[in-house]
Amino acid sequence: MPLSTMNAGPAVSAAGPAPTPTRSSATARRRSQRSGGALLIWAFALPALVVYTTFVLVPVALAAVYSFFNWNGLGALDRFIGVDNYARALQDPIFLGAMGNNFAIVGLSLAVQGPLAIGIALLLNRNLRGRALIRTLIFVPYVLSEVVAGLAFRLMLPPGGPVDSALTSLGWSGEKPLWLADPSVAFWTLFAVITWKYLGFAIILMLAGLQGVPEELSEAASIDGATWWQTQRYITLPLLGPTIRIWAFLSVIGSLQLFDMVWILTGGGPLNATETMATYMVEYGNGRSQVGYGSAVAVILFVVSLVIALVYQRFVLRRDLRGAITRG
């Protein structure tokens, strides 16, 4: 047998098809891709986590620690008093009144601002001349900072101020209320200012929700003989439910944490008529240098807000998400 023929066998074998990638190499490549994706996620999330930890988690933890001490903000934490600060707050009629004011604002906001926002949004959702301008004007108060709005109303509401002059020009010749100085009037004045400030946000939110209501449903209901009110009641409002619940949650949390507007307008007075948990906390924690006690009030406010948020997430948000997935 010639030598060239004898060497042909091994040569053909060496030149055979290249081996396919093994399963282990494919697994390693997938792991590398996953690790690269995880690193990218952490690269974007880490700055936000640092900010959140620094400005939210750390202050909450420090407030929880300070709340167990009788501390004025200076010196060492060496006067441990346990839960005495919490017991003091929950037995203080001024703090309980402040908590009552917060929940009264919550209830009034849901009962007054919600229906007003829905009604105005339904009107603005129709073809009206100047609708865009009206929407802009309605949203302007919400864009203003609470400090600016509070200062503006504080300048307009003193005795003999612009509001009293306007009422006189409209025919009210009698004695005007002391809008910010009468304990029986100041709370309602505060709520009116809050409504003016935040109603625009509620209206815009409802308008955004109305854009997701198919017009075909309203047209079909109209063809079937349904009135405008029946259409809104049985079609529009149920489909607007998730938006209403989101607004209600934001309104509740905002009402519980209300501070700037109250502090600028009344400072919690007169005679604690407009005191809220936040103004009470600042008054004692900062104004009276009772940092431990103010921290206990802050923890109570945090726990109340957290419980409401967890209840919303557990019983409301999950249901809305399931409904959205089902409709999708």
N, C-alpha and C positions, 0 to 999 in steps of 0.2 A: 504494500500500500504506500503510495507516495506520501512524503512528509507533509506536503501542503494539505492533503486530504485529512491526514491525521489531526492537524491543528484546527481544522474547520469547526469541529464540534465545540471546543471551548470558546472559540471566537463568537459563534452564534449565541451561545449561552450568555456570554458577557454583554452582548448587544441587545438582549431582550428588553421588554417593556420596563420602564422605571417603576419602582415600588410605589404604591399609593400611600398617602399620609395615614399614619396610624391613628387609632381612636384617642390615644393619649395626647398626641399633638393637637388634635382638634379641641379636646377638652382644655388643654393649656391655653389655646388661643381664645376660647370663650372666657376663661377666667381672666385673661389679660384684658379683654374688652370690658368685662364687668368691673374690674378694678380701676380701669381708666375712667369709666363712667362714674364710679363712686368718687374718685378723686375730683372729677369735674363738679359733681354735685356739692362736695364739701368745699371746694374753692369758692363757689357762689354763696353757699349757706353760711360759711364761717364768719364773714363780717357781720351778717345780720344776727347770728347767735351771740357774737361778742357784744354787740350793742344791746341786745335784749337782756343778756345776762348782767351787763354793767348797770343798765338804767331801770331794769324791772326786777329781776330775781334777787340781785344783791340788796337793793333798798327794801324789798319786802322781807327778806331774811333779817336784815338789821332792825327793821321796825318790830318784827316779832321778838327779837332778843331784847331790845330796849323796853318793850312793853312790860317786861317782868321786873323792871327796876324803877326805883324812885330816883330819877336822874334829870338834871337840869340842862344837859348838853355839854357841861364842862366837867373835867375831872374824870376819875375812874368810875367804872360801873361796879360799885361796891355795896349798894343798898338794895339787895334783892328783896322783893316784896311779893313774889308769886303772882297770883291772879287778882291782887287787890285793885289794880288799875281797871281791870275789866269789871269787877264788882262795882267799883265807884261809878263807872260810866253807865252801867245798866241800872243803877239806882238814882242817877242824877235826873231830875225832872226836866232840866234844860236840854240835856242830850236826848232824852226820850221825846221831848217836843221837837227837837231838830230832826230826829228820825221820822216822826210823824209828818213834819213838813215835807220831807223828801218823798214819802209815800203818797202824800196828798197831791204833790206835783205829778207823780207817776200816774195816779188815777185820773187827774184832771187832763193830763196830756193825752192819755188814751181815749178819754171820753169826749174831749173837745177837739183836739188837733187832728185826731184820726178821721172822724166823719167830715170835718171841714176840708181836710186834704183830699179825701176821696171825692167829695162833691165838686170841688173846684177842678180837680184833675179830670173828672168826667166832662165838665163843661169845656175845659181847654183842649180836650181831645177831639172836639168837633171842629169843623171848618169855620173859624172865626177870623174876621179881619184884624190884623195886628196881633195874631196869636203868638208869634215869636217874641215880639216886644213885651207882651204881657208876661210871658214866661220868664224873660230876663228880669223884669222889674220885681217879680215875685221872688226870684232867687237872690236878689241883691242883699237883703238883710242877712241871709245866712253866710254870705261871703265876708261881711264885715266881722272884724274881731269882736269878741265879747267885751273887751275893754273899751273899744271905740263906741259900741252900741250902748254900753252902760253909762259912759260919760255923757253921751248925747242925751239920754233920757234923764240923767241926773240934772242936767242943765235945763231941761224942758219942764220938769215936774215940781220945782219948788213953788211955794205960795206966790201968786202973782206972776208966774212964769208963762212961757208961750202956751202951754196947754190950758191954763186958766184963762188967758186972754182969748184963746180961740173959742173956748166954751162961752165966754161972755159975749163974743161977737155973734155966736149962734143963738143967743137969747137966754142963756142961763145967768140970771142976775143975782141969784142967791149965793150963799156962802159955799165955797168950793171945798172939797175934801182935802185933807192933808195927805197927799198921795203917798209920801214916803215917811211921814212922821206919825201917822195914826195907826196904832197896832191892828185895828180892825179893818184897815184899808190897805196897808202896805203889802200884805201877802197877795192880795188880788191884783194889785198894781204890778208886783213882781211877776206873777203868772201871765198877765197880759203882755208884758215886755218879752217874756220867754216865748210866748206864742208868736208874737210878731217876728222874733228872731229865727225860730226854727220851723215855722209852718211852711216856708218856701222849700226847705229840704224835703219835707214830707210830700209836698205836691209834686216836686220833680221826680221823686222816687216812685210815686204812684203813676205818673205819666209814663215813666220808663216801663213799669209793669204792664200798663195798658197796651204798649206796643207789641207785647207778646200774645195778646188776645186776638185770635183770627177773626177778621171781619166777616168771613163766610158764615160763622155761627150766628152773628147778629142778623145778617141778611136772611138766613134760613128761618130764624125765629120771627122776624118781621113778616115773612111770607106766610108763616103759619098763624099769623094773627096776634102775636105777642105784642103787648104795649112796650113803650120804652122802659118803664120801671120794671116790668117783668123780665125784660132782656137783661137789664143790669143786675137784678136780684138773682136770677137763676143761671146766668151765663158769665157775665163780666166779673162780678164779685167773687164767685168761687174760683175762677181762674186767676184772680188777683190775690188770692189767699196767701201764697208764699211771700209776695212782696209786702203785704200788710203785716205779716208776722215778723219779717225781717225789720221793718220800720218799728214795730212795737218793741222788739228786743233792744234796738239801738236807743229808742226813746227811754226805756226803763233804765238802762245802764247810764245814759247821759243825765237823767233826772236824779239818780242816786249820787252821782259824782259832781253835781252842780256846785260851782264855786265862784268863778270869775264874775258872772253877772251879779250875783248876790253881794259879793264883797265890794264891788264898785258902787252899786245902787244903795244898799242899806247897811252893809257890814254885819248883817245878821239881825239888826234892830228893826224897828224900835221895840224894846222890851222883849227881845228874842223872837219877835213875831215872824221873822223871815230866816231864822237860823236854820242852817242845814248841817249835816254831819261833816261836810268838808270845811265849812267856815268855823264850826265848833272845834274841829281838829287843829286848824291853823291858829285860832285864837288862843287855845291852851298850849299847844306844842311850841308855837313861836312867840306869840305875844306875851304869854305868862311864863315862858321858859320851863314848862313842865313837859319835857321831851318824852319821858317815859309814859305819861298819861296820854299825850297826844298820839304816841305810837300805838297805844292800845286802841284808841278810837280809829286810827287808820287801819289796824288789823280787822276790827269789826266791820268797817266799811268794805274792806277787801273781801272778807268772808261772805258778806251779804251779796256782793256783786258776783263772786265766784259761784255761789250756790245757784243764783238765777241763771248764770251763763251755762252751768252744767245741766240744769233742768231743761233749758232751751235746746241745748245740743242733744240731750238724750231723747226728749219726747217730741220736739218740734222739727228740728233741723233734719234728723234722720228720716222722718216721715216725708218731708218735702223732697229730700234727695231721692228716696225710693219712688215717689210719684214722678219726679222728673225723669228718672231712668226708665220707668215703665212707659211713660209717654214717648220717650225717645225711641 
